[in-house]
Amino acid sequence: MDQDEFFTPSGSAGAEGFTGTANMEQFNRIHNRKPDSRGQFEAPFAFLQEQIIFPNMVVSVELEMGSGALENVLAALEEKSTIIGVYFDPENDSNYIPVGIEAAVGSITPVSGEHVKVLLQGRRRVTIEELSFANDKASVVAKPARESARKTEETLAKMRLIKKQIIDYAELRGYSAVNLSRALDNIDHPGFLSDFVGALLDIPFEDRLDLFFELNPAKRISLLLPLLFSELHMLRLEAEIQSRVQSEMDNMQREAYLREKMNQIQKELGDTKSTDPDVRQLEELFEKTELPPEPEAAVKKELERLKATPGLSPESGMIQSYLRWILELPWSQQTVDNLDIRHAEKVLDENHYGLKKAKDRILEYLAVRSLKPKRDRQPILCFVGAPGTGKTSLGKSIASALERKFVRVSLGGVHDEAEIRGHRRTYIGAMPGRILQTMRKAEAINPVFMLDEIDKLNADFQGDPASALLEVLDPEQNYAFSDHYLEVPYDLSKVLFITTANTVASIPPALLDRMELIEFPGYIEEEKIAIARQFLIPEQLLQSGLDEDNVTLPDETLSVIIRSYTYEAGVRNLEREIGSILRKVARLKSEGKELPVAIAPESLSTYLGSEEFFQQSAEANDEVGLATAIAWTENGGEIMPVEVAVFSGKGNLQMTGQIGEIMQESAQAALSYLKSRAEAFEIPEDFFEDVDIHIHVPEGSIPKDGPSAGITLATALTSAVLGVPVRHEVAMTGEITLRGRVLPIGGVREKVLAAYRAGIKTVLLPQKNLKDLDEVPAGLREQLKIVAVEHMDEVLDSALAGQPKFIKPPKASKNKRKKEATGVDETSEGEKPN
Ligand code: ADP
């Protein structure tokens, strides 16, 4: 054959290719074996595996060093003659195939310590007559096979077809079709064509062996054709699948690729805008947003990082949401304050009944602002009062008077500093803290910002949210508030912060220091009725789609709702109950039923069910060992009976009714006071050693604490010990010292109102609290007798229904544990002393 190119079919493993001029030289010296007169010759042989060596084909085979096969190869090389390659029958390995290949041995190169690579050039097929292993020499007796070059028309047609198809095949496999077609042009022997193509196809060893074994070239051509067709078909199918997958992939990658390309081009042109719509949107937002230097630098840096990050990666998403946060926060947008005091006063009055102190303080604030507009420091107001006393709604009105935005956030239950200050960005799902989240909602840097329930902050191992809040509120620090997520400082100094709390007692002291307290004292019944009439009813009518012509709520009805359906210092439940009545009326209206013109007190149960609260009332009779305290609760004030019983015993003091530590100490102080007065009250010596004293504050499920029941405890105790009853229409509040001095307490307004509601006639108040009576409506003050007290003696004077003298002590018996009597148990059988 005279191909002038070296052609490498990768289809057969280890094949070096069909003989080309480049490789010929090393084989030129090797002669084919000459057959003897019988047409056969003897030659060394080697068993071959996996690789079929077709005639004219050069194949490299790997042989083991020192193996018989290698020895035979070397022997052949010595003789400058050929070796015979023999194949095992794949269906039965102990047999060999009676057709072998006579091959010339070329270069031998070591590949590792144990193997060498031998180049073999296929010369011609031989039929194997005999294998022999005599004298340790493996030799074969073989006859060169005769291959007819005769071509029928059919063979010719098949050859043409094969030549055409193999070109397609080669193209699909990515071989050079030009070289191939030139090589094919020179092949006109059907036998050689089938060998040539058979070697090229990527077909299983067995199929290749079948081709090798077939000595009739025309039959070989017929054998080859279906193999070629099926290979071609598979390749086409593969190509089609690949192109389908490719185009799907392409569509995905193309965009990313093109975008990257465009980014590069834009960079070259000095245009640094991104082509990703999301990034572009952020860039445009960045252009429109005026930012202080630090956030601006941060945004620039992150935008660069974003552009260098693959679009679909989680990292990209995180950067985008960070950028969006920075860009959507207000940095410079500011509303213009309306500092017109008359306007503000009008707004506050229009929206709120009463609340004079709070309103005055707000107006003062506005006045200072209008006179000294440059003053940037904002006071921090803290509205303290029970729920529903109008703290939030006053906050809103302040914002609307100032024409500022209003936002609020609840701090109830916040115990993690990160809730205030955000999580660092390395956290999965990190976000800014509540302060900045709320600022984003405000859309301006100077909103009225209400921090609700500041008294419900908790500190735990996650850091102290109160100290983070200090940084929020402290004008010295809040111009550069640091949020962990945002990383750049944020200016909160233009915000008007208003905090709210139900009680000052649980506000962290450091915070309390920074704030200006404004109390929301709770409303008396008349005020509630007025609020309902002016604000709640009109609003609820509006919400239920009704008007005053449809239904009215007379004052008596409101009174009953307030007393029997609500129990609160504020008006939140009152508002709810009114709402639910009006919704029921609205339903009647929509059903076309007859409407009540006015809701009478008697018909309330049809709207609201049965009464839920029973008015607390003063005791009906004067009793020994039973005194009435007035307590402050989050819902306002309430009266609180204190009971004391004295039994014969061993000097123990027992307290029940969920009494807190401070109240227990008050009880101890009260007892010490009484002991110190024993002589004056003519209490027998050793009396206290022979009795047990039991103090109980009813409604045991409700925890009670605080020092303000001190004088009541002392009164009940004195009454029980002396056997003198307490006047039932007297209630009292005040702290007691060991020497019987009375100290001032808080919550006077609520307490006085509670006493009044309960039907108390006389209220004993510490002298120092008299000033607080200003907060009590004048009309009410006139109906109560208020007695200012400085010492326990004065308390006893007003409270006891008799002289404080020992008149009815129990019999102090050490061995009798029988329940005896002073105080509560009037069925005593104990002997009366004296
Ligand atoms: P808080 O924030 O103190 O819990 P809110 O401000 O939510 O109370 O008040 C509850 C409802 O009572 C609101 O509808 C509010 O308008 C109304 N309200 C409370 N006090 C007054 C008042 N003095 N004048 C008019 N409405 C009031």
Boltz pocket constraint, residues with backbone or C-beta under 6 A from the ligand:
constraints:
  - pocket:
      binder: B
      contacts: [[A, 351], [A, 352], [A, 353], [A, 354], [A, 355], [A, 385], [A, 386], [A, 387], [A, 388], [A, 389], [A, 390], [A, 391], [A, 392], [A, 393], [A, 394], [A, 531], [A, 535], [A, 536], [A, 570], [A, 571], [A, 572], [A, 575]]
      max_distance: 6.0
